[in-house]
Amino acid sequence: MTLTQIGLLIDVIGVLILFEFGLPSKYKHIQEDEILGLNRRPEADIEKEKRKNKVVMRWAYLGLGCLLLGFLFQFIGSF
């Protein structure tokens, strides 16, 4: 396989990861009850959601990294 083909394969993997997990966002999710000062959800649920969001962010950045690495391989392979 050439570098261009490897780059395309890495790009496809990156796109599939981003399709599943989405692009990373710097937007902080604020719940309505947090805005009002009411905490109706158990602390365990909030911590579980935070852990899940961290996992999603890691996968999203991995997908972006795959895209960048794939484009780099394609660029190098074109010479």
The first five atom37 places (N, CA, C, CB, O) and aatype in JSON, in Angstrom:
{
  "aatype": [12, 16, 10, 16, 5, 9, 7, 10, 10, 9, 3, 19, 9, 7, 19, 10, 9, 10, 13, 6, 13, 7, 10, 14, 15, 11, 18, 11, 8, 9, 5, 6, 3, 6, 9, 10, 7, 10, 2, 1, 1, 14, 6, 0, 3, 9, 6, 11, 6, 11, 1, 11, 2, 11, 19, 19, 12, 1, 17, 0, 18, 10, 7, 10, 7, 4, 10, 10, 10, 7, 13, 10, 13, 5, 13, 9, 7, 15, 13],
  "atom_mask": [
    [1, 1, 1, 1, 1],
    [1, 1, 1, 1, 1],
    [1, 1, 1, 1, 1],
    [1, 1, 1, 1, 1],
    [1, 1, 1, 1, 1],
    [1, 1, 1, 1, 1],
    [1, 1, 1, 0, 1],
    [1, 1, 1, 1, 1],
    [1, 1, 1, 1, 1],
    [1, 1, 1, 1, 1],
    [1, 1, 1, 1, 1],
    [1, 1, 1, 1, 1],
    [1, 1, 1, 1, 1],
    [1, 1, 1, 0, 1],
    [1, 1, 1, 1, 1],
    [1, 1, 1, 1, 1],
    [1, 1, 1, 1, 1],
    [1, 1, 1, 1, 1],
    [1, 1, 1, 1, 1],
    [1, 1, 1, 1, 1],
    [1, 1, 1, 1, 1],
    [1, 1, 1, 0, 1],
    [1, 1, 1, 1, 1],
    [1, 1, 1, 1, 1],
    [1, 1, 1, 1, 1],
    [1, 1, 1, 1, 1],
    [1, 1, 1, 1, 1],
    [1, 1, 1, 1, 1],
    [1, 1, 1, 1, 1],
    [1, 1, 1, 1, 1],
    [1, 1, 1, 1, 1],
    [1, 1, 1, 1, 1],
    [1, 1, 1, 1, 1],
    [1, 1, 1, 1, 1],
    [1, 1, 1, 1, 1],
    [1, 1, 1, 1, 1],
    [1, 1, 1, 0, 1],
    [1, 1, 1, 1, 1],
    [1, 1, 1, 1, 1],
    [1, 1, 1, 1, 1],
    [1, 1, 1, 1, 1],
    [1, 1, 1, 1, 1],
    [1, 1, 1, 1, 1],
    [1, 1, 1, 1, 1],
    [1, 1, 1, 1, 1],
    [1, 1, 1, 1, 1],
    [1, 1, 1, 1, 1],
    [1, 1, 1, 1, 1],
    [1, 1, 1, 1, 1],
    [1, 1, 1, 1, 1],
    [1, 1, 1, 1, 1],
    [1, 1, 1, 1, 1],
    [1, 1, 1, 1, 1],
    [1, 1, 1, 1, 1],
    [1, 1, 1, 1, 1],
    [1, 1, 1, 1, 1],
    [1, 1, 1, 1, 1],
    [1, 1, 1, 1, 1],
    [1, 1, 1, 1, 1],
    [1, 1, 1, 1, 1],
    [1, 1, 1, 1, 1],
    [1, 1, 1, 1, 1],
    [1, 1, 1, 0, 1],
    [1, 1, 1, 1, 1],
    [1, 1, 1, 0, 1],
    [1, 1, 1, 1, 1],
    [1, 1, 1, 1, 1],
    [1, 1, 1, 1, 1],
    [1, 1, 1, 1, 1],
    [1, 1, 1, 0, 1],
    [1, 1, 1, 1, 1],
    [1, 1, 1, 1, 1],
    [1, 1, 1, 1, 1],
    [1, 1, 1, 1, 1],
    [1, 1, 1, 1, 1],
    [1, 1, 1, 1, 1],
    [1, 1, 1, 0, 1],
    [1, 1, 1, 1, 1],
    [1, 1, 1, 1, 1]
  ],
  "atom_positions": [
    [[0.84, -1.18, 0.0], [0.0, 0.0, 0.0], [0.89, 1.25, 0.0], [-0.96, -0.01, 1.22], [1.94, 1.29, 0.65]],
    [[0.45, 2.23, -0.72], [1.19, 3.49, -0.76], [0.76, 4.38, 0.4], [0.97, 4.21, -2.11], [-0.24, 4.11, 1.06]],
    [[1.53, 5.44, 0.63], [1.18, 6.38, 1.69], [-0.17, 7.03, 1.43], [2.26, 7.45, 1.84], [-0.92, 7.31, 2.37]],
    [[-0.49, 7.28, 0.17], [-1.77, 7.89, -0.17], [-2.92, 6.96, 0.21], [-1.83, 8.22, -1.68], [-3.93, 7.42, 0.75]],
    [[-2.78, 5.69, -0.06], [-3.82, 4.73, 0.29], [-3.95, 4.58, 1.81], [-3.53, 3.36, -0.35], [-5.06, 4.49, 2.33]],
    [[-2.82, 4.56, 2.51], [-2.86, 4.49, 3.97], [-3.55, 5.73, 4.53], [-1.42, 4.35, 4.55], [-4.35, 5.64, 5.45]],
    [[-3.23, 6.9, 3.95], [-3.86, 8.14, 4.38], [-5.36, 8.11, 4.18], [0.0, 0.0, 0.0], [-6.11, 8.55, 5.05]],
    [[-5.8, 7.6, 3.05], [-7.25, 7.49, 2.8], [-7.92, 6.56, 3.8], [-7.52, 7.0, 1.37], [-9.02, 6.83, 4.29]],
    [[-7.25, 5.45, 4.11], [-7.8, 4.51, 5.08], [-7.92, 5.16, 6.46], [-6.93, 3.25, 5.16], [-8.93, 4.99, 7.14]],
    [[-6.9, 5.9, 6.87], [-6.94, 6.59, 8.16], [-8.04, 7.65, 8.15], [-5.57, 7.23, 8.48], [-8.73, 7.85, 9.15]],
    [[-8.2, 8.34, 7.02], [-9.28, 9.34, 6.91], [-10.65, 8.7, 7.08], [-9.2, 10.06, 5.57], [-11.52, 9.26, 7.74]],
    [[-10.85, 7.55, 6.48], [-12.14, 6.86, 6.59], [-12.4, 6.48, 8.04], [-12.17, 5.61, 5.68], [-13.51, 6.64, 8.54]],
    [[-11.38, 5.98, 8.72], [-11.53, 5.63, 10.13], [-11.88, 6.87, 10.95], [-10.23, 4.98, 10.68], [-12.77, 6.82, 11.8]],
    [[-11.2, 7.98, 10.68], [-11.48, 9.22, 11.39], [-12.9, 9.71, 11.16], [0.0, 0.0, 0.0], [-13.56, 10.17, 12.09]],
    [[-13.37, 9.61, 9.93], [-14.73, 10.05, 9.62], [-15.76, 9.16, 10.32], [-14.97, 10.03, 8.1], [-16.77, 9.65, 10.81]],
    [[-15.51, 7.86, 10.36], [-16.43, 6.96, 11.05], [-16.49, 7.26, 12.55], [-16.02, 5.5, 10.82], [-17.56, 7.24, 13.15]],
    [[-15.33, 7.54, 13.14], [-15.31, 7.91, 14.56], [-16.1, 9.2, 14.78], [-13.86, 8.06, 15.06], [-16.9, 9.29, 15.71]],
    [[-15.87, 10.2, 13.93], [-16.58, 11.47, 14.08], [-18.07, 11.31, 13.82], [-16.0, 12.52, 13.14], [-18.88, 12.0, 14.43]],
    [[-18.44, 10.4, 12.91], [-19.85, 10.16, 12.65], [-20.53, 9.61, 13.91], [-20.02, 9.18, 11.47], [-21.67, 9.96, 14.21]],
    [[-19.82, 8.76, 14.63], [-20.39, 8.15, 15.84], [-20.4, 9.12, 17.02], [-19.61, 6.9, 16.2], [-21.38, 9.17, 17.76]],
    [[-19.31, 9.88, 17.21], [-19.17, 10.68, 18.42], [-19.33, 12.18, 18.19], [-17.84, 10.42, 19.03], [-19.5, 12.92, 19.16]],
    [[-19.29, 12.65, 16.97], [-19.46, 14.07, 16.68], [-18.18, 14.86, 16.86], [0.0, 0.0, 0.0], [-17.19, 14.35, 17.38]],
    [[-18.22, 16.11, 16.43], [-17.07, 16.99, 16.59], [-16.97, 17.46, 18.04], [-17.18, 18.2, 15.64], [-17.99, 17.66, 18.7]],
    [[-15.77, 17.63, 18.53], [-15.63, 18.13, 19.9], [-16.16, 19.56, 20.01], [-14.17, 18.08, 20.35], [-15.97, 20.38, 19.11]],
    [[-16.81, 19.84, 21.1], [-17.4, 21.15, 21.31], [-16.85, 21.75, 22.59], [-18.94, 21.06, 21.36], [-16.66, 21.05, 23.59]],
    [[-16.6, 23.04, 22.57], [-16.15, 23.74, 23.78], [-17.35, 24.24, 24.57], [-15.22, 24.9, 23.41], [-17.18, 24.84, 25.64]],
    [[-18.55, 24.02, 24.07], [-19.77, 24.46, 24.73], [-19.99, 23.64, 25.99], [-21.0, 24.33, 23.79], [-19.98, 22.41, 25.95]],
    [[-20.18, 24.3, 27.09], [-20.45, 23.63, 28.36], [-21.96, 23.42, 28.47], [-19.9, 24.45, 29.57], [-22.74, 24.37, 28.37]],
    [[-22.36, 22.18, 28.68], [-23.78, 21.88, 28.81], [-24.26, 22.28, 30.2], [-24.05, 20.37, 28.55], [-23.78, 21.77, 31.21]],
    [[-25.21, 23.19, 30.24], [-25.76, 23.66, 31.5], [-27.23, 23.25, 31.55], [-25.6, 25.22, 31.66], [-28.01, 23.6, 30.67]],
    [[-27.56, 22.52, 32.55], [-28.94, 22.06, 32.71], [-29.8, 23.19, 33.25], [-29.0, 20.83, 33.64], [-29.31, 24.07, 33.96]],
    [[-31.08, 23.16, 32.92], [-32.01, 24.2, 33.39], [-32.06, 24.25, 34.91], [-33.41, 23.95, 32.84], [-32.11, 25.34, 35.49]],
    [[-32.05, 23.08, 35.57], [-32.12, 23.1, 37.03], [-30.85, 23.65, 37.66], [-32.39, 21.7, 37.55], [-30.9, 24.16, 38.77]],
    [[-29.72, 23.55, 36.96], [-28.49, 24.15, 37.47], [-28.55, 25.67, 37.34], [-27.27, 23.6, 36.72], [-28.03, 26.39, 38.2]],
    [[-29.19, 26.16, 36.28], [-29.34, 27.6, 36.1], [-30.23, 28.17, 37.21], [-29.92, 27.92, 34.71], [-29.97, 29.24, 37.75]],
    [[-31.28, 27.44, 37.53], [-32.22, 27.9, 38.55], [-31.72, 27.66, 39.97], [-33.56, 27.22, 38.36], [-32.33, 28.11, 40.94]],
    [[-30.62, 26.95, 40.09], [-30.09, 26.66, 41.41], [-30.72, 25.44, 42.06], [0.0, 0.0, 0.0], [-30.53, 25.19, 43.25]],
    [[-31.46, 24.7, 41.28], [-32.1, 23.49, 41.8], [-31.31, 22.28, 41.32], [-33.58, 23.4, 41.34], [-31.0, 22.17, 40.13]],
    [[-30.98, 21.41, 42.2], [-30.26, 20.2, 41.84], [-31.16, 19.01, 42.1], [-28.92, 20.08, 42.63], [-31.13, 18.42, 43.18]],
    [[-31.95, 18.67, 41.1], [-32.93, 17.6, 41.26], [-32.35, 16.23, 40.93], [-34.14, 17.87, 40.38], [-32.91, 15.2, 41.3]],
    [[-31.22, 16.23, 40.23], [-30.63, 14.95, 39.85], [-29.65, 14.49, 40.91], [-29.94, 15.06, 38.48], [-28.97, 15.3, 41.53]],
    [[-29.57, 13.18, 41.12], [-28.59, 12.67, 42.09], [-27.16, 12.97, 41.6], [-28.77, 11.14, 42.3], [-26.9, 13.03, 40.4]],
    [[-26.27, 13.14, 42.55], [-24.87, 13.45, 42.23], [-24.24, 12.34, 41.39], [-24.05, 13.66, 43.52], [-23.39, 12.61, 40.54]],
    [[-24.64, 11.08, 41.61], [-24.1, 9.95, 40.85], [-24.44, 10.08, 39.37], [-24.63, 8.62, 41.41], [-23.61, 9.76, 38.52]],
    [[-25.65, 10.54, 39.05], [-26.04, 10.72, 37.66], [-25.21, 11.81, 36.99], [-27.52, 11.06, 37.57], [-24.83, 11.68, 35.83]],
    [[-24.95, 12.87, 37.72], [-24.17, 13.97, 37.17], [-22.75, 13.51, 36.89], [-24.16, 15.18, 38.13], [-22.18, 13.83, 35.85]],
    [[-22.16, 12.74, 37.83], [-20.79, 12.24, 37.64], [-20.73, 11.25, 36.48], [-20.27, 11.57, 38.92], [-19.76, 11.25, 35.72]],
    [[-21.75, 10.41, 36.34], [-21.79, 9.46, 35.22], [-21.85, 10.2, 33.89], [-23.01, 8.51, 35.37], [-21.19, 9.81, 32.92]],
    [[-22.64, 11.26, 33.84], [-22.75, 12.06, 32.61], [-21.42, 12.75, 32.28], [-23.88, 13.1, 32.75], [-21.03, 12.83, 31.12]],
    [[-20.74, 13.24, 33.31], [-19.44, 13.88, 33.09], [-18.43, 12.89, 32.54], [-18.93, 14.5, 34.39], [-17.67, 13.23, 31.63]],
    [[-18.41, 11.67, 33.09], [-17.48, 10.64, 32.59], [-17.8, 10.28, 31.15], [-17.54, 9.38, 33.48], [-16.9, 10.11, 30.33]],
    [[-19.09, 10.17, 30.84], [-19.5, 9.84, 29.47], [-19.08, 10.95, 28.51], [-21.02, 9.62, 29.4], [-18.62, 10.67, 27.4]],
    [[-19.24, 12.21, 28.92], [-18.84, 13.33, 28.08], [-17.34, 13.34, 27.84], [-19.28, 14.65, 28.7], [-16.89, 13.68, 26.74]],
    [[-16.54, 12.97, 28.85], [-15.09, 12.9, 28.67], [-14.71, 11.84, 27.64], [-14.4, 12.6, 30.01], [-13.82, 12.05, 26.81]],
    [[-15.39, 10.7, 27.7], [-15.12, 9.63, 26.73], [-15.46, 10.09, 25.32], [-15.93, 8.35, 27.09], [-14.7, 9.85, 24.38]],
    [[-16.6, 10.74, 25.17], [-17.02, 11.23, 23.86], [-16.01, 12.25, 23.33], [-18.43, 11.86, 23.93], [-15.66, 12.22, 22.15]],
    [[-15.54, 13.15, 24.19], [-14.57, 14.16, 23.76], [-13.26, 13.5, 23.33], [-14.3, 15.16, 24.9], [-12.66, 13.92, 22.34]],
    [[-12.81, 12.48, 24.07], [-11.57, 11.79, 23.68], [-11.71, 11.14, 22.31], [-11.2, 10.72, 24.73], [-10.81, 11.25, 21.47]],
    [[-12.83, 10.47, 22.08], [-13.03, 9.83, 20.78], [-13.14, 10.86, 19.66], [-14.29, 8.95, 20.81], [-12.66, 10.64, 18.55]],
    [[-13.78, 11.99, 19.95], [-13.93, 13.03, 18.95], [-12.56, 13.59, 18.56], [-14.84, 14.16, 19.48], [-12.28, 13.8, 17.38]],
    [[-11.7, 13.83, 19.55], [-10.36, 14.32, 19.24], [-9.53, 13.25, 18.53], [-9.65, 14.77, 20.52], [-8.7, 13.58, 17.69]],
    [[-9.74, 11.99, 18.86], [-9.06, 10.91, 18.15], [-9.48, 10.9, 16.68], [-9.36, 9.54, 18.82], [-8.65, 10.72, 15.79]],
    [[-10.76, 11.09, 16.43], [-11.25, 11.14, 15.04], [-10.64, 12.3, 14.27], [0.0, 0.0, 0.0], [-10.25, 12.14, 13.12]],
    [[-10.56, 13.47, 14.9], [-9.92, 14.61, 14.24], [-8.45, 14.35, 14.0], [-10.1, 15.88, 15.07], [-7.91, 14.72, 12.95]],
    [[-7.79, 13.72, 14.96], [-6.38, 13.38, 14.8], [-6.17, 12.42, 13.63], [0.0, 0.0, 0.0], [-5.21, 12.55, 12.88]],
    [[-7.07, 11.45, 13.49], [-6.98, 10.52, 12.36], [-7.13, 11.26, 11.04], [-8.06, 9.42, 12.48], [-6.42, 10.97, 10.08]],
    [[-8.06, 12.2, 10.99], [-8.23, 12.97, 9.75], [-6.96, 13.75, 9.41], [-9.42, 13.94, 9.88], [-6.51, 13.74, 8.27]],
    [[-6.39, 14.41, 10.39], [-5.18, 15.19, 10.13], [-4.01, 14.29, 9.72], [-4.8, 16.0, 11.36], [-3.27, 14.61, 8.8]],
    [[-3.86, 13.17, 10.41], [-2.79, 12.23, 10.07], [-2.99, 11.65, 8.68], [-2.72, 11.11, 11.11], [-2.04, 11.49, 7.92]],
    [[-4.23, 11.33, 8.35], [-4.53, 10.8, 7.02], [-4.22, 11.8, 5.92], [0.0, 0.0, 0.0], [-3.65, 11.44, 4.89]],
    [[-4.59, 13.06, 6.13], [-4.28, 14.08, 5.14], [-2.78, 14.29, 5.01], [-4.97, 15.4, 5.49], [-2.27, 14.53, 3.92]],
    [[-2.07, 14.19, 6.14], [-0.61, 14.32, 6.1], [0.0, 13.2, 5.27], [-0.03, 14.31, 7.52], [0.87, 13.45, 4.44]],
    [[-0.46, 11.96, 5.49], [0.04, 10.84, 4.68], [-0.27, 11.02, 3.2], [-0.56, 9.53, 5.18], [0.56, 10.72, 2.35]],
    [[-1.48, 11.5, 2.89], [-1.82, 11.73, 1.5], [-0.92, 12.8, 0.89], [-3.29, 12.13, 1.38], [-0.48, 12.66, -0.25]],
    [[-0.66, 13.84, 1.64], [0.19, 14.92, 1.13], [1.6, 14.41, 0.87], [0.23, 16.12, 2.13], [2.18, 14.68, -0.18]],
    [[2.16, 13.66, 1.81], [3.5, 13.11, 1.64], [3.52, 12.1, 0.5], [3.99, 12.45, 2.94], [4.48, 12.05, -0.28]],
    [[2.47, 11.29, 0.39], [2.4, 10.28, -0.66], [2.24, 10.86, -2.06], [0.0, 0.0, 0.0], [2.49, 10.17, -3.05]],
    [[1.84, 12.12, -2.15], [1.65, 12.7, -3.48], [2.97, 13.13, -4.12], [0.71, 13.88, -3.41], [3.0, 13.49, -5.3]],
    [[4.05, 13.11, -3.36], [5.36, 13.48, -3.94], [6.14, 12.31, -4.39], [6.18, 14.25, -2.96], [7.25, 12.47, -4.9]]
  ]
}
